[in-house]
Amino acid sequence: MQLGVVGLGRMGANIVRRLALSGHTCVVYDRNPEPGKILAAEAGATAASDLAGVVAGLAAPRAVWIMLPAGQATEAAVQELAGHMEPGDVIIDGGNSFWKDDVRRGAELRARGIHYLDIGTSGGVWGLERGYCLMIGGPKEPVDRLDPLFSALAPGRGDIPRTPGVDHLDPRVERGYIHAGPTGAGHFVKMIHNGIEYGMMQAIAEGFDILKHADSPSLPPEHRLELDLPGIAEVWRRGSVITSWLLDLTSAALAQENDLASYSGHVEDSGEGRWTVQAAVEEAVPAEVLTAALYTRFRSRQDHTFAEKVLSAMRKGFGGHQEPGKGK
């Protein structure tokens, strides 16, 4: 199948590469022409010089995946693409847009006969190798039509054991992607996913902060423990109940640098944590852990603890996120 891809950063470029591995072809565009040239050579993509060129390079019915920062960049791309598209075409927002913006855009485009899908995309810089967990919102017809693309991007069953009693579920969920519901559902589910991620990361980070300070001079000498943090992280990866990819990333970071001295502990938030807390308030659902994790990120920009260095290391590990002043 064909897919247009707009925005060729870390994830956008690797989406093109992963699709190419399954024989799909892409027409790509980025305001910086260099990634398009690279993908033309590596993945057989066709590099367009503008958004009109992306649409022109696709056969109807067209599908264009936008992988840009949430907000004005995505909004402008959606509106410009829609101006070049025809009824039956599909615009996909695979970034991290606010789900209520999806509801609005979906309604606007539906009136013009253009389909709109919002896809929460998880996988970070490892998506090319591991695949992307996809949470898809939008109408059924274009979701089903584009299934070969989503199947190629998803991780597949892999070696994860089957969960007992899942035979009644949509078989796609075992392959790592789901049609989550109507327009807005994809990004809503991804928003909650990232809110949970904040809480899990915070728990791991605070645990290692306590371990690091087990030999604090403020403790009685007989109660001071000098602990092997890299070793603890590694052993917990192997059979413990808190085994996770986040723990894998923590272990890798500590193995390279057990004091994480190269990390300042300044931890940004990408928006989804705030929106998750906002949704909890609107629904009157208590979310103490997720709210506290968000506020800790705010505090990290004023003073830094070892826990925040662990958080920074995890964010760099799964998403390539750099601390301010430490590169792009």
Legacy VTK file of the C-alpha trace (Angstrom):
# vtk DataFile Version 3.0
C-alpha trace
ASCII
DATASET POLYDATA
POINTS 328 float
0.000 0.000 0.000
0.930 3.656 -0.271
1.166 6.130 2.582
2.158 9.761 2.717
4.231 10.673 5.775
4.683 14.280 6.875
7.278 14.953 9.561
10.457 12.883 9.382
11.852 13.145 12.888
12.920 10.131 14.941
9.552 8.378 14.831
8.299 9.591 11.467
11.417 8.418 9.630
11.384 5.030 11.328
7.703 4.554 10.472
8.706 4.917 6.815
11.566 2.457 7.257
9.385 -0.120 9.018
6.700 0.080 6.339
9.333 -0.382 3.652
10.416 -3.638 5.293
6.915 -4.991 4.609
6.869 -3.815 0.996
4.775 -0.669 1.446
5.761 2.547 -0.326
5.792 6.072 1.080
5.715 9.597 -0.260
7.408 11.759 2.365
7.859 15.395 3.257
9.728 17.358 5.901
10.558 21.055 5.899
14.190 19.926 6.140
14.843 18.116 2.828
17.699 15.963 4.149
15.606 13.221 5.868
13.597 12.789 2.663
16.752 12.264 0.651
18.011 9.719 3.170
14.715 7.793 3.144
14.650 7.818 -0.651
18.009 6.055 -0.602
17.369 3.754 2.362
13.696 2.884 2.041
12.755 3.655 -1.549
10.558 6.561 -0.474
9.576 9.351 -2.844
10.537 12.736 -1.383
8.041 15.537 -2.079
8.918 19.215 -1.951
5.694 20.278 -0.229
2.364 18.966 1.084
0.689 19.338 -2.306
3.413 17.115 -3.705
2.696 14.434 -1.104
-0.959 14.296 -2.110
-0.119 14.387 -5.821
2.252 11.452 -5.399
-0.441 9.143 -3.995
-3.138 7.192 -5.806
-6.732 7.701 -4.645
-8.047 6.983 -2.103
-5.068 8.592 -0.410
-3.833 8.332 3.176
-1.380 10.782 4.738
0.137 10.275 8.190
1.183 13.446 10.043
3.948 13.019 12.630
4.450 16.553 13.931
4.401 18.238 17.360
0.933 18.755 18.818
-0.573 22.210 18.375
-0.174 24.688 15.569
2.234 22.634 13.452
-0.206 19.731 13.269
-3.238 22.005 12.877
-1.679 23.820 9.923
-0.658 20.569 8.245
-4.157 19.082 8.619
-5.805 22.145 7.132
-3.363 22.453 4.228
-3.529 18.767 3.354
-7.321 18.835 3.437
-7.253 21.591 0.839
-5.533 19.220 -1.604
-7.522 16.068 -0.813
-10.741 14.567 -2.122
-13.688 12.726 -0.555
-12.629 9.260 0.578
-9.065 10.322 1.393
-7.711 9.891 4.922
-5.688 12.209 7.151
-3.978 10.495 10.087
-2.574 12.356 13.089
-0.058 9.980 14.626
1.427 12.512 17.038
0.290 13.450 20.522
-2.555 15.875 19.848
-5.169 16.725 22.472
-8.123 14.423 21.868
-10.727 17.197 21.873
-8.881 18.791 18.939
-9.331 15.464 17.127
-13.084 15.541 17.729
-13.255 19.020 16.196
-11.035 18.188 13.234
-12.879 14.952 12.572
-16.205 16.761 12.361
-14.798 19.472 10.089
-13.246 16.972 7.690
-16.242 14.633 7.754
-18.366 17.473 6.367
-15.966 17.555 3.400
-16.031 13.789 2.899
-12.475 13.330 4.213
-11.774 10.723 6.883
-9.715 11.596 9.951
-7.952 9.086 12.186
-6.177 9.899 15.436
-3.555 7.306 16.294
-1.741 7.238 19.604
1.666 5.831 18.721
3.925 4.293 21.363
7.350 2.884 20.670
9.703 5.842 20.691
13.080 5.512 19.038
12.852 1.708 19.287
9.798 1.431 17.032
11.740 0.401 13.941
13.080 -2.658 15.731
10.240 -3.451 18.170
7.226 -2.087 16.313
4.710 0.514 17.407
1.787 -0.027 19.746
-1.078 1.760 17.967
-4.256 3.117 19.570
-6.572 4.130 16.716
-9.583 6.427 16.833
-11.947 7.105 13.948
-14.531 5.521 11.644
-14.402 1.803 10.932
-14.174 1.875 7.124
-10.817 3.662 6.754
-9.403 1.805 9.774
-10.195 -1.532 8.148
-9.022 -0.368 4.711
-5.633 0.703 6.047
-5.194 -2.389 8.215
-2.198 -3.719 6.221
-0.271 -0.562 7.140
-1.177 -0.767 10.812
-0.349 -4.466 10.913
3.089 -3.769 9.432
3.804 -1.048 11.977
2.595 -3.013 15.005
4.921 -5.296 17.000
3.050 -8.533 16.257
2.498 -11.317 18.772
6.200 -11.931 19.347
7.041 -14.246 22.235
4.594 -12.747 24.751
2.460 -15.559 26.215
-1.257 -15.404 25.448
-3.511 -14.062 28.178
-6.100 -16.687 29.167
-9.631 -15.790 28.100
-8.855 -13.317 25.299
-10.370 -15.326 22.461
-13.420 -13.054 22.392
-11.325 -9.917 21.821
-10.457 -8.329 18.491
-7.431 -10.384 17.339
-5.576 -7.179 16.453
-4.984 -6.388 20.130
-2.696 -9.403 20.491
-0.636 -8.025 17.619
-0.187 -4.661 19.320
-2.842 -2.392 17.809
-6.465 -1.585 18.528
-9.365 0.317 17.016
-10.036 2.064 20.310
-13.260 3.817 19.325
-14.621 6.879 17.502
-12.689 10.019 16.624
-10.660 11.170 19.626
-10.498 7.729 21.249
-7.019 6.938 19.955
-5.382 9.992 21.466
-7.509 9.755 24.624
-6.240 6.217 25.258
-2.657 7.272 24.457
-3.045 10.240 26.816
-3.984 7.937 29.691
-1.164 5.565 28.678
1.328 8.404 29.055
-0.203 9.505 32.348
0.304 5.972 33.671
3.835 6.061 32.272
4.539 9.152 34.395
3.420 7.304 37.529
5.406 4.146 36.765
8.536 6.123 35.993
8.150 8.132 39.179
7.811 5.000 41.303
10.962 3.461 39.816
12.883 6.722 40.165
11.896 7.277 43.806
12.772 3.670 44.674
16.287 4.087 43.298
16.629 7.409 45.107
15.939 5.609 48.400
18.398 2.865 47.493
21.091 5.417 46.621
20.735 7.172 49.965
20.708 4.010 52.056
24.235 4.936 53.198
23.348 8.511 54.130
25.504 10.087 56.866
22.262 11.027 58.624
21.652 7.356 59.412
23.213 5.508 62.352
26.453 3.873 61.179
25.114 0.373 61.791
22.115 1.084 59.563
24.001 2.411 56.566
23.939 0.205 53.467
26.186 0.666 50.461
24.185 -0.845 47.636
25.006 -1.853 44.057
22.363 0.086 42.112
23.272 -1.251 38.639
23.212 -4.791 40.005
19.855 -4.287 41.720
18.326 -2.859 38.558
19.628 -5.805 36.560
18.419 -8.486 38.971
14.964 -6.895 39.177
14.709 -7.203 35.378
14.914 -10.974 35.706
11.799 -12.500 37.179
10.668 -9.809 39.605
7.094 -8.523 39.563
8.240 -5.039 38.513
9.984 -6.249 35.361
9.252 -3.757 32.578
10.763 -1.928 29.636
11.176 1.123 31.865
13.233 -0.982 34.265
15.251 -2.277 31.303
16.091 1.303 30.365
16.969 2.174 33.952
19.293 -0.796 34.198
21.017 0.147 30.932
21.555 3.723 32.093
22.929 2.696 35.506
25.208 0.092 33.932
26.798 2.847 31.862
26.975 5.431 34.636
26.017 4.346 38.162
25.771 7.890 39.524
24.045 9.300 36.396
26.331 12.312 36.706
25.756 13.398 33.116
22.046 13.972 33.826
20.933 17.188 35.497
17.543 15.828 36.558
15.584 18.502 34.680
12.511 16.569 33.507
10.154 17.985 30.890
6.569 16.882 30.347
5.111 16.505 26.868
1.521 17.492 27.656
-0.241 14.158 27.999
0.318 14.040 31.756
-1.379 17.410 32.159
-4.276 16.335 29.945
-4.644 13.103 31.915
-4.987 15.026 35.177
-7.415 17.405 33.471
-9.535 14.435 32.331
-9.495 13.040 35.875
-10.767 16.375 37.212
-13.511 16.547 34.553
-14.607 12.991 35.364
-14.229 13.453 39.155
-11.892 10.439 39.237
-9.202 10.453 41.976
-5.739 10.162 40.395
-3.347 10.939 43.234
-0.330 9.044 41.879
-0.538 10.439 38.344
-1.083 13.989 39.621
1.855 13.744 42.028
4.091 12.404 39.243
3.202 15.385 37.052
3.870 17.895 39.832
7.223 16.257 40.540
8.257 17.002 36.969
7.392 20.646 37.540
9.478 20.671 40.712
12.418 19.030 38.973
12.992 22.231 37.017
13.804 24.081 40.226
15.883 21.581 42.191
17.066 18.117 41.209
17.299 14.779 43.016
18.773 11.448 42.005
15.220 10.315 41.265
14.924 12.997 38.608
18.212 11.862 37.059
16.710 8.372 36.785
13.609 9.875 35.152
15.773 11.750 32.648
17.678 8.569 31.851
14.437 6.653 31.179
13.057 9.423 28.935
16.265 9.469 26.918
16.198 5.689 26.689
12.712 5.234 25.251
12.181 8.468 23.371
15.571 10.023 22.779
14.466 13.015 24.853
17.375 15.300 25.658
17.574 17.606 28.653
17.569 21.348 27.857
20.955 22.461 26.626
22.164 18.905 25.876
21.511 18.638 22.167
18.514 18.208 19.908
LINES 1 329
328 0 1 2 3 4 5 6 7 8 9 10 11 12 13 14 15 16 17 18 19 20 21 22 23 24 25 26 27 28 29 30 31 32 33 34 35 36 37 38 39 40 41 42 43 44 45 46 47 48 49 50 51 52 53 54 55 56 57 58 59 60 61 62 63 64 65 66 67 68 69 70 71 72 73 74 75 76 77 78 79 80 81 82 83 84 85 86 87 88 89 90 91 92 93 94 95 96 97 98 99 100 101 102 103 104 105 106 107 108 109 110 111 112 113 114 115 116 117 118 119 120 121 122 123 124 125 126 127 128 129 130 131 132 133 134 135 136 137 138 139 140 141 142 143 144 145 146 147 148 149 150 151 152 153 154 155 156 157 158 159 160 161 162 163 164 165 166 167 168 169 170 171 172 173 174 175 176 177 178 179 180 181 182 183 184 185 186 187 188 189 190 191 192 193 194 195 196 197 198 199 200 201 202 203 204 205 206 207 208 209 210 211 212 213 214 215 216 217 218 219 220 221 222 223 224 225 226 227 228 229 230 231 232 233 234 235 236 237 238 239 240 241 242 243 244 245 246 247 248 249 250 251 252 253 254 255 256 257 258 259 260 261 262 263 264 265 266 267 268 269 270 271 272 273 274 275 276 277 278 279 280 281 282 283 284 285 286 287 288 289 290 291 292 293 294 295 296 297 298 299 300 301 302 303 304 305 306 307 308 309 310 311 312 313 314 315 316 317 318 319 320 321 322 323 324 325 326 327
